[in-house]
Amino acid sequence: MAIGFTMPAPDFDRSPITGWTREHWLALADQQLLAVRPYFSPRKATIRLSGRPSSSGAVSDGLEGFARTFLLAAFRVAGEAGRDPHGHFELYREGLLEGTRTDSQEAWLPITDRSQPMVEAASIVLGLQLTKPWLWDALPAAQQAQVAAWLQGSSRSTCVDNNWVLFQVMIAEFLAGAGFEHNADHIEHGLDRLEDWYVGGGWYRDGDNDGTGDFFDYYCGWAMHLYPILWAEFAAGRHPKADDRLELYRTRLATFLDHHVRFFGSNGAPVFQGRSLIYRYAAVAPLFMGEAIAATPLNPGQTRRIASGAAKFFLDGGAYDDGLPSLGWLGAFEPMTQEYSGPASPYWTSKAFVGLLLPADHPVWTAVEEPSPLEVNNGLKRAEAPNYLLHSTAADGIARLLNHGSDKYYAPGPDDPLYRRLAYSSHTAPLFTQHPVDNHFAILNDVGTPSRRARIHRLTAGHKQAASWHAPVWNDTDDPADSPWRAATGTAAAGGYELRVHAVVAQVGSGWTIRDGGYALAGDSPVEDRHGVLTDGRLHTAIWPLYGYTVNGTYRAEGVSPIGGLAACGYLEGQLSGERSCFASLVYLGGEPPTWVPPAVGPSPVFELLDDDRRISASLTLGPGQVLEVLFDF
């Protein structure tokens, strides 16, 4: 537990899995708000935490500290119908009026084109909407006009063409509801762009950058679903389409959550994939929204179990080691952050506390906790929109994301371990190395530099399988559109095992080396190698050759994992045999050592691969009645 945090005793009668109740969520909110009090500026308009400043600068970071913790205070106070035993709102009321006063020494930066204050203004207006009876309505007209004048900077500004359009929707809606001049076009434009990015199955892209890449990550839940639903509720009775849109958003959220619940392991951790992971358990916000608007496939006890498990994972794991959330996963780990991340950025975890808007007598708080679907049965589901294969195992509670669709590709540039790997999980993390190794298929050039997976292109695959191809590149300036290489991968999974089949096409001769990496484990002690199975004492992982490989080995490194200082992953190597070559491997990740391993020597009688220069098919028999099959055209 975080230093200085005092949490209620666990209640294992109501919450037999996590011990957490609504009182724990209230306490966690209060403890975080109390922890930042020493960092308020004299006139309370900013909260300036120590640490690396964001690309927007320290002044903007101070506003971010105010806005994101104000949102947390708003959920906390609104959830208790205005009760504020720690007096949080007195501080934020003072800061709100000081920050929006143009002649103040602590005046907030204005909202201008594509500026960070636009992001923080969305948190501020959401907080004002939620607490309207106790804060906004209590302000004199002149002070309301002062706050509105600062917010109206958004009306004259352009935004980034992704989830940012929803910030302008929220700002314009607040101004409209409060009776101030606003940009109504921002509301219509933002909601229209949301429709442009809807791709079915409950999934939204986070923008599209004119089709250069596929943009899928946790923003789908904590932004693309969250804000439109809140907007529709705030706009009810004012906007003629609010009610109809709420019904549309409700249907989409329910569909999305059927996939989203599979992103949380039994340890509480979300699958480690995508940017802004320092927002951590903000990923549970759409789960609570599903309860709030009756749009969830879960029962209330399952929702609370997943949400509380995620918050508890980070609290107990060291994310608040000094009472403040670090720029990392558990402890601080700067390589996983983005340039826009500042010391207070992790307080977007505040979104998770939307659950406090559900009153104490709501079933999400009164029902007895129940295991999540992932903990009851093994799962395998293809999320068609992002082209993910979601694979989970009940015995160890590991959630896995096999990625054949999300690349966050804008243009030539560095490798991105947050999007480009073949697989991610709730119990492991990618390695932040100069060159990709883990969960990555690469062609090594003449100096041993591995190729990168940049733009991911989908391929049609068999039932409950996923496949994709990419054009390998080797540096920050190579454009995959110009690459003569093509590498395809098809994946199938069951019981903690993943069958990977790769095909490489290029106008080259034989002799080039290829490499396939498995999952990386990391910890404070060296990862052990037990006869080809790597283990950190809790997890076990391996990668075995099935076809085309001649070498296996273990890659080790220090300081490259957000999970621990000492990391290792297994890998295989082979040689290209001409203009078209195929390779196959079996990868395992589990809480126990594997119960089945492929034959060690010679051709395997349990594995078959066929390649007719158009269609690739492969099958692996793991045991009686358990066959992994991969089929794709390439």
VOKE-949914 format. One line per field, with one value per residue (C-alpha): residue number from 1; residue in one letter; x, y, z. Coordinates in pm, whole numbers, plus 50000, padded with zeros to 5 digits. Layout:
<sites>
num <- c(NUM  ...);
residu <- c(a  ...);
X <- c(X  ...);
Y <- c(Y  ...);
Z <- c(Z  ...);
</sites>
This chain:
<sites>
num <- c(1  2  3  4  5  6  7  8  9  10  11  12  13  14  15  16  17  18  19  20  21  22  23  24  25  26  27  28  29  30  31  32  33  34  35  36  37  38  39  40  41  42  43  44  45  46  47  48  49  50  51  52  53  54  55  56  57  58  59  60  61  62  63  64  65  66  67  68  69  70  71  72  73  74  75  76  77  78  79  80  81  82  83  84  85  86  87  88  89  90  91  92  93  94  95  96  97  98  99  100  101  102  103  104  105  106  107  108  109  110  111  112  113  114  115  116  117  118  119  120  121  122  123  124  125  126  127  128  129  130  131  132  133  134  135  136  137  138  139  140  141  142  143  144  145  146  147  148  149  150  151  152  153  154  155  156  157  158  159  160  161  162  163  164  165  166  167  168  169  170  171  172  173  174  175  176  177  178  179  180  181  182  183  184  185  186  187  188  189  190  191  192  193  194  195  196  197  198  199  200  201  202  203  204  205  206  207  208  209  210  211  212  213  214  215  216  217  218  219  220  221  222  223  224  225  226  227  228  229  230  231  232  233  234  235  236  237  238  239  240  241  242  243  244  245  246  247  248  249  250  251  252  253  254  255  256  257  258  259  260  261  262  263  264  265  266  267  268  269  270  271  272  273  274  275  276  277  278  279  280  281  282  283  284  285  286  287  288  289  290  291  292  293  294  295  296  297  298  299  300  301  302  303  304  305  306  307  308  309  310  311  312  313  314  315  316  317  318  319  320  321  322  323  324  325  326  327  328  329  330  331  332  333  334  335  336  337  338  339  340  341  342  343  344  345  346  347  348  349  350  351  352  353  354  355  356  357  358  359  360  361  362  363  364  365  366  367  368  369  370  371  372  373  374  375  376  377  378  379  380  381  382  383  384  385  386  387  388  389  390  391  392  393  394  395  396  397  398  399  400  401  402  403  404  405  406  407  408  409  410  411  412  413  414  415  416  417  418  419  420  421  422  423  424  425  426  427  428  429  430  431  432  433  434  435  436  437  438  439  440  441  442  443  444  445  446  447  448  449  450  451  452  453  454  455  456  457  458  459  460  461  462  463  464  465  466  467  468  469  470  471  472  473  474  475  476  477  478  479  480  481  482  483  484  485  486  487  488  489  490  491  492  493  494  495  496  497  498  499  500  501  502  503  504  505  506  507  508  509  510  511  512  513  514  515  516  517  518  519  520  521  522  523  524  525  526  527  528  529  530  531  532  533  534  535  536  537  538  539  540  541  542  543  544  545  546  547  548  549  550  551  552  553  554  555  556  557  558  559  560  561  562  563  564  565  566  567  568  569  570  571  572  573  574  575  576  577  578  579  580  581  582  583  584  585  586  587  588  589  590  591  592  593  594  595  596  597  598  599  600  601  602  603  604  605  606  607  608  609  610  611  612  613  614  615  616  617  618  619  620  621  622  623  624  625  626  627  628  629  630  631  632  633  634);
residu <- c(m  a  i  g  f  t  m  p  a  p  d  f  d  r  s  p  i  t  g  w  t  r  e  h  w  l  a  l  a  d  q  q  l  l  a  v  r  p  y  f  s  p  r  k  a  t  i  r  l  s  g  r  p  s  s  s  g  a  v  s  d  g  l  e  g  f  a  r  t  f  l  l  a  a  f  r  v  a  g  e  a  g  r  d  p  h  g  h  f  e  l  y  r  e  g  l  l  e  g  t  r  t  d  s  q  e  a  w  l  p  i  t  d  r  s  q  p  m  v  e  a  a  s  i  v  l  g  l  q  l  t  k  p  w  l  w  d  a  l  p  a  a  q  q  a  q  v  a  a  w  l  q  g  s  s  r  s  t  c  v  d  n  n  w  v  l  f  q  v  m  i  a  e  f  l  a  g  a  g  f  e  h  n  a  d  h  i  e  h  g  l  d  r  l  e  d  w  y  v  g  g  g  w  y  r  d  g  d  n  d  g  t  g  d  f  f  d  y  y  c  g  w  a  m  h  l  y  p  i  l  w  a  e  f  a  a  g  r  h  p  k  a  d  d  r  l  e  l  y  r  t  r  l  a  t  f  l  d  h  h  v  r  f  f  g  s  n  g  a  p  v  f  q  g  r  s  l  i  y  r  y  a  a  v  a  p  l  f  m  g  e  a  i  a  a  t  p  l  n  p  g  q  t  r  r  i  a  s  g  a  a  k  f  f  l  d  g  g  a  y  d  d  g  l  p  s  l  g  w  l  g  a  f  e  p  m  t  q  e  y  s  g  p  a  s  p  y  w  t  s  k  a  f  v  g  l  l  l  p  a  d  h  p  v  w  t  a  v  e  e  p  s  p  l  e  v  n  n  g  l  k  r  a  e  a  p  n  y  l  l  h  s  t  a  a  d  g  i  a  r  l  l  n  h  g  s  d  k  y  y  a  p  g  p  d  d  p  l  y  r  r  l  a  y  s  s  h  t  a  p  l  f  t  q  h  p  v  d  n  h  f  a  i  l  n  d  v  g  t  p  s  r  r  a  r  i  h  r  l  t  a  g  h  k  q  a  a  s  w  h  a  p  v  w  n  d  t  d  d  p  a  d  s  p  w  r  a  a  t  g  t  a  a  a  g  g  y  e  l  r  v  h  a  v  v  a  q  v  g  s  g  w  t  i  r  d  g  g  y  a  l  a  g  d  s  p  v  e  d  r  h  g  v  l  t  d  g  r  l  h  t  a  i  w  p  l  y  g  y  t  v  n  g  t  y  r  a  e  g  v  s  p  i  g  g  l  a  a  c  g  y  l  e  g  q  l  s  g  e  r  s  c  f  a  s  l  v  y  l  g  g  e  p  p  t  w  v  p  p  a  v  g  p  s  p  v  f  e  l  l  d  d  d  r  r  i  s  a  s  l  t  l  g  p  g  q  v  l  e  v  l  f  d  f);
X <- c(50000  50114  50313  50084  49760  49514  49253  48954  48982  48890  48535  48565  48200  48079  48396  48548  48803  48940  48801  48711  48381  48262  48430  48765  48700  48601  48911  49138  48989  49036  49389  49496  49338  49501  49837  49845  49749  50109  50165  49894  50026  49963  49637  49536  49514  49782  49924  50288  50440  50810  50942  51009  50793  50576  50631  50371  50589  50568  50297  50063  50156  50039  49696  49691  49753  49459  49216  49270  49250  48949  48776  48854  48714  48402  48328  48389  48165  47890  47883  47811  47540  47752  47906  48271  48411  48769  48681  48824  48594  48692  49041  48922  48668  48943  49175  48905  48843  49213  49314  49048  49129  49341  49535  49629  49988  49851  49632  49591  49727  49460  49292  49434  49471  49573  49691  49701  49471  49189  49237  49234  48933  48733  48806  48713  48376  48297  48369  48152  47865  47874  47886  47664  47440  47734  47989  47873  47528  47682  47904  47786  47704  48025  48239  48048  48114  48483  48511  48309  48536  48837  48646  48533  48890  48795  48518  48776  49028  49100  49185  49376  49165  49124  48961  49030  48716  48522  48691  48543  48205  48212  48327  48065  47792  47876  47872  47542  47379  47504  47354  47679  47786  47932  48040  47750  47939  48197  47929  47802  48152  48277  47984  48006  48376  48295  48069  48349  48568  48313  48414  48159  48154  48154  48496  48611  48940  49108  49121  49248  49526  49387  49410  49784  49740  49502  49450  49309  49393  49236  49120  48830  48695  48809  48742  48542  48272  48291  48253  47968  47757  47817  47746  47413  47307  47406  47243  46911  46628  46849  46988  46719  46925  47062  46813  46853  47228  47229  47044  47295  47589  47430  47408  47766  47902  47733  47890  48232  48233  48198  48553  48681  48624  48879  49153  49186  49381  49287  49580  49383  49621  49496  49670  49984  49914  49882  49986  49909  49932  50030  49652  49643  49304  49123  49057  48772  48571  48359  48278  48116  47943  47796  47636  47518  47323  47232  47471  47686  47710  47841  47649  47722  47941  48162  48192  48307  48546  48722  48725  48839  49093  49252  49271  49403  49668  49825  49780  49933  50192  50371  50216  50167  50489  50537  50166  50164  50125  50449  50513  50517  50321  50393  50704  50837  50946  51002  51057  50687  50570  50496  50631  50294  50312  50390  50415  50038  49929  49865  49573  49357  49297  49029  48802  48777  48595  48294  48171  48116  47826  47643  47488  47579  47264  47334  47387  47740  47824  47584  47617  47862  48172  48183  48471  48508  48425  48797  48836  48554  48633  48913  48838  48916  48740  48831  48763  48709  48733  49087  49173  49269  49260  49168  49294  49261  49313  49106  49362  49617  49393  49617  49458  49639  49597  49731  49769  49701  49546  49656  49979  49939  50135  50165  50478  50831  50981  51102  50977  50681  50672  50331  50157  50372  50427  50256  50125  50063  49932  49804  50100  50390  50513  50709  51077  51172  51489  51658  51566  51254  51304  51013  50689  50834  50916  51217  51451  51810  52011  52378  52490  52240  51985  51633  51354  51054  50682  50536  50207  49996  49771  49492  49456  49153  49212  49025  48766  48893  49226  49389  49644  49822  50116  50364  50645  50963  51181  51511  51540  51353  51348  51247  50896  50722  50542  50881  50991  51026  50977  50653  50614  50287  50185  49885  49798  49580  49563  49432  49514  49804  49964  49995  50072  50249  50302  50513  50575  50838  50841  51125  51341  51651  51851  51884  52099  51920  51851  51507  51415  51097  51076  50852  50708  50947  50955  51112  51175  51428  51603  51737  51481  51566  51598  51460  51527  51410  51124  51187  51039  51040  50894  50535  50509  50647  50708  50872  50904  50967  51056  50807  50923  51217  51417  51764  51871  51712  51844  51765  51789  51866  51875  51857  51644  51423  51101  50843  50784  51136  51502  51618  51441  51466  51283  51337  51390  51435  51640  51635  51740  51546  51550  51464  51205  50936  51001  50777  50840  50632  50671  50477  50470  50356  50274  50118  50113  50234  50500  50370  50209  50296  50605  50679  50911  51268  51433  51332  51009  50710  50435  50190  50258  50179  50233  50126  50215  50087  50228  49891  49734  49919  49769  49913  49789  49937  49793  49852  49663  49344  49079  49302  49428  49556  49498  49615  49485  49542  49600  49922);
Y <- c(50000  50353  50532  50758  50606  50481  50248  50082  49723  49476  49344  48986  48912  49155  49141  48794  48849  49202  49301  49641  49823  50171  50294  50192  50395  50698  50656  50624  50942  51132  51004  51117  51458  51503  51393  51680  51954  52049  52115  52376  52716  52999  53105  52744  52778  52520  52199  52167  51827  51757  51556  51577  51848  51766  51908  52175  52315  52352  52623  52398  52108  52309  52354  51982  51904  52125  52004  51631  51629  51863  51599  51344  51579  51632  51260  51224  51514  51454  51087  51188  51436  51736  51606  51709  51615  51707  52044  51966  52204  52517  52483  52413  52695  52938  52803  52811  53180  53265  53068  53230  53583  53729  53968  53700  53590  53236  53289  52980  52970  53058  52788  52818  52596  52240  52348  52138  52375  52252  51900  52024  52250  51938  51797  52129  52157  51795  51867  52180  51988  51717  51955  52230  52268  52309  52507  52667  52770  52927  53160  53517  53600  53799  53505  53266  53502  53511  53133  53119  53376  53148  52845  53036  53023  52677  52825  53009  52726  52416  52083  51766  51542  51253  51216  51588  51672  51539  51791  52068  51893  51892  52255  52381  52182  52328  52681  52616  52472  52763  53014  53149  53203  52881  52715  52485  52365  52207  51981  51871  51833  51630  51391  51355  51272  51011  50844  50857  50659  50398  50067  49827  49582  49868  49989  50339  50440  50724  50935  50811  51045  51017  50640  50603  50355  50185  50362  50127  50142  50224  50562  50371  50313  50605  50867  50757  50587  50792  51149  51098  50923  51199  51460  51295  51297  51661  51766  51590  51839  52092  51914  51758  51445  51379  51105  50917  50938  50809  50498  50452  50496  50257  49980  50033  50036  49707  49546  49694  49575  49214  49258  49507  49278  49044  49302  49254  48971  48810  49001  49317  49449  49565  49425  49634  49781  50131  50482  50675  50363  50588  50646  50287  50191  50470  50171  50065  50385  50230  49936  50170  50360  50031  49990  50351  50327  49955  49872  49588  49211  49182  49152  49417  49189  49119  49487  49578  49285  49392  49763  49721  49461  49707  49992  49758  49616  49957  50078  49765  49732  50061  50303  50545  50466  50824  50904  51041  50837  50793  50820  50448  50128  50027  50228  50505  50400  50694  50499  50404  50766  51008  51360  51506  51332  51554  51490  51523  51339  51010  51176  51092  50783  51016  50888  50554  50730  50790  50483  50698  50865  50539  50574  50355  50146  50068  49695  49762  49845  49614  49291  49027  49020  48749  48627  48793  48588  48546  48373  48124  47983  47986  48245  48295  48572  48765  49136  49199  49579  49605  49254  49130  48773  48789  48477  48407  48118  48075  47873  48155  48452  48577  48798  48807  49032  48892  49196  49196  49539  49827  50000  50374  50438  50800  50806  50665  50681  50478  50135  50149  49866  49985  49899  49693  49369  49044  48985  49160  49039  49145  48983  49088  49400  49461  49544  49902  49816  49999  49714  49494  49142  49012  48906  49022  48857  49015  48982  49058  49258  49211  49386  49203  49484  49340  49471  49654  49604  49944  49964  49652  49524  49277  48936  48710  48414  48106  48086  48222  48310  48637  48725  49028  49133  49416  49555  49532  49841  49883  50245  50566  50696  50387  50413  50073  50171  50153  49824  49529  49289  49133  48937  48779  48616  48402  48315  48064  48008  47778  47699  47942  47824  48031  47885  48140  48083  48334  48377  48604  48714  48915  48933  48806  48491  48257  48318  48604  48534  48571  48584  48520  48636  48512  48685  48874  48818  49065  49107  49206  48867  48706  48513  48142  47908  47564  47341  47598  47734  48077  48154  48434  48200  48301  48295  48049  48115  47939  47951  47628  47572  47385  47464  47646  47734  47604  47811  47900  48134  48374  48752  48928  49298  49538  49847  49788  49663  49855  49539  49471  49555  49220  49093  48797  48646  48343  48362  48141  48197  48047  48120  48237  47972  48182  48429  48273  48108  47983  47943  47822  47843  47755  48011  47950  48182  48053  48047  47686  47510  47385  47042  46969  47048  46967  46678  46797  46636  46583  46653  46663  46406  46645  46943  46997  47302  47350  47646  47656  48005  48161  47992  47888  47633  47469  47245  47141  46866  46953  46652  46453  46684  46992  47109  47456  47551  47852  47936  48255  48372  48554);
Z <- c(50000  49929  50196  50397  50264  50525  50378  50548  50663  50386  50379  50259  50322  50057  49848  49889  49611  49658  49998  49851  49888  49802  50121  49978  49662  49870  50083  49781  49636  49961  50015  49670  49713  50051  49908  49656  49900  49984  49614  49565  49460  49711  49544  49468  49087  49013  49153  49062  49126  49092  48803  48432  48272  47973  47626  47711  47991  48366  48362  48167  48393  48693  48534  48457  48824  48921  48654  48688  49066  49050  48840  49111  49377  49165  49137  49509  49616  49360  49454  49812  49716  49806  50127  50145  50488  50397  50247  49904  49721  49907  49763  49410  49416  49511  49243  48974  49027  49053  48744  48526  48642  48363  48588  48841  48891  48871  48564  48350  48000  47744  47537  47188  46882  46973  47318  47634  47829  47602  47741  48100  48036  47952  48297  48455  48278  48358  48722  48708  48545  48809  49103  48965  49275  49513  49316  48991  49109  49418  49214  49150  48789  48743  48854  48629  48339  48428  48417  48095  47929  47981  47853  47545  47418  47298  47083  46876  46857  46653  46811  46731  46509  46750  47093  47143  46945  47242  47472  47260  47268  47649  47675  47430  47603  47942  47805  47628  47937  48147  47904  47758  47401  47268  46945  46856  46549  46780  46923  46584  46439  46733  46731  46353  46372  46633  46378  46120  46358  46458  46300  46450  46737  46987  46873  46777  46628  46816  46503  46168  46049  45695  45698  45757  46042  46280  46613  46878  47248  47587  47457  47302  47653  47866  47597  47292  47499  47820  47694  47444  47706  47958  47690  47601  47965  48014  47685  47751  47711  47534  47229  47006  46933  47281  47375  47048  47065  47421  47307  47027  47263  47512  47253  47142  47497  47583  47277  47350  47709  47598  47466  47721  48021  47863  47903  48281  48439  48768  48921  48846  48581  48242  47936  47880  47534  47394  47490  47809  48024  48313  48340  48464  48610  48424  48198  48432  48367  48088  48316  48567  48287  48170  48512  48518  48190  48195  47911  48036  47990  48348  48669  48935  49145  48846  48759  49107  49119  48796  48881  49241  49136  48895  49146  49415  49182  49134  49491  49642  49368  49430  49183  49476  49658  49776  49797  49442  49122  48933  48560  48505  48559  48916  48993  48773  48424  48194  47868  47858  47877  47597  47549  47651  47990  48288  48663  48717  48404  48589  48766  48466  48679  48815  48539  48719  49003  48778  48965  49273  49091  49153  49501  49795  49753  49386  49319  49195  49557  49744  49544  49653  49436  49173  48956  48618  48309  48248  48587  48527  48182  47930  47664  47297  47109  46797  46818  46449  46445  46586  46458  46803  46923  47294  47469  47840  48079  48395  48592  48603  48515  48235  47970  47636  47333  47006  46787  46414  46376  46599  46496  46573  46256  46142  45928  45926  46273  46570  46665  46905  47162  47283  46953  46717  46909  46814  47166  47498  47833  48173  48348  48124  47948  47628  47648  47570  47381  47096  46864  46902  47036  47243  47072  46745  46412  46245  45950  46046  45793  45711  46032  46252  46290  46320  46100  46246  46217  46126  45935  45998  45718  45793  45632  45634  45864  45976  46255  46588  46428  46328  46062  45919  45706  45719  45506  45717  45763  45948  46061  46147  45791  45593  45452  45455  45135  44962  45117  44877  45168  45289  45613  45721  46048  46137  46496  46677  47052  47326  47687  47715  47388  47070  46729  46509  46139  45944  45574  45418  45054  44899  44588  44767  44781  45076  45380  45556  45924  46075  46444  46642  47005  47286  47592  47819  48194  48435  48805  49068  49040  48723  48521  48540  48244  48332  48034  47782  47993  48143  48485  48736  49001  48920  48542  48291  47924  47633  47255  47063  46696  46481  46127  45969  46280  46366  46668  47000  47267  47549  47530  47860  47945  48240  48290  47986  48149  48355  48559  48688  48647  48509  48198  47965  47669  47453  47078  46774  46460  46113  45757  45455  45185  44881  44761  44982  45319  45599  45970  46261  46637  46949  47229  47587  47875  48195  48571  48575  48367  48031  48043  47680  47475  47111  47027  47065  46764  46401  46215  46445  46385  46551  46323  45955  45735  45373  45150  44793  44720  44795  45094  45408  45644  45952  46230  46563  46783  47148  47280  47240  47094  47111  46773  46685  46323  46123  45777  45578  45222  45144);
</sites>
